[in-house]
């Protein structure tokens, strides 16, 4: 399960909640492992702007950091998409 900006059917909060629930259903309880799975499924720009782990990190603090970075990462993603589309139409 991944989170992609172009997927309009799933918000970031929905992705985080659903993936955590799926991991808990699979009996994964270790917060470090859950955070790594969440981070690995993020859109590349969002993962790059969000550190994987900080001291005394919890799932909740990680989720807050991800949500705080969403707007800036989405702007970079939008710009990259526009530039790619412009380049493709000029070729």
N, C-alpha and C positions, 0 to 999 in steps of 0.2 A: 504494500500500500504506500502510495506517494502523494505528495502535495505539489500541484503544478498551478501556476498562475493562470494558465489558459483554460483550466478546468473550472468552468463557471458553476458546476453542480455542487462543489464542495468548498466551504470556507476553510480558512486556516484553523479556526477553533473546532470545526467539525472534524477535520483531519486529526488534530491532536487528541481530542476526546475519543474518537473511534479507535485510533491506533492503540492508545493506552488501554482501552477496554479489551481489545483483541489480545494484547499482550498479557493482560491479567487473566483472561479466559484461558490462555495457553500456559498459565501457571508461572509466568515471568513476573517476579516481584522485585528483583534487584533494580534500584533506581538508576544506577549507572548504565545498566544494560538497556533499560527502557529509554533513557535519554539518548543513548547512542542510536537506537532504532528510530526514534523520532527524528533525530538530526539527519540520519542517512536517507530518510524519505523526503527531505525538504527540497524544494526548487533550488537549483545551484546558487543563484544570487542570494537567496535567503540563508542558505547554509553558510556561505562565505562571510556574511555579515554577522552571524551568530556564533559566538564561541561555543565549542562543544561542551566544555565543563569549566566551572569556576569553583573556588573553595566553598564548601558547605552548600553546594548546589542541591536543589530538590527538583522534582518533576515540575512543581508549580513555578519555581523561580526560572527554570529553563523555558517553560511555556510563556512566561511573561516576557522574557528577553526576546523570544522568537516573535511574539505579537508586536513588541515595540519596534522591531526591525522590519516588519512586513512592509510598511509604506515606502521606506527608502529602497528596499530591495525590489519592490514592484515597479518603482520609477525607473530603476536601472533596467529591469526586464523589458518594460514598455519601450524605452529608448532603443535598446538592442533590437527589439522586434521591428521598430520603425526603420532603423538604419538597414537592417537586413532586407526588409521589403523594398526600400528605396534602391538598394544595390541590385536586387534581383530584377526590378523593373527597368533599370538602366542597362542591364546586360543583354 
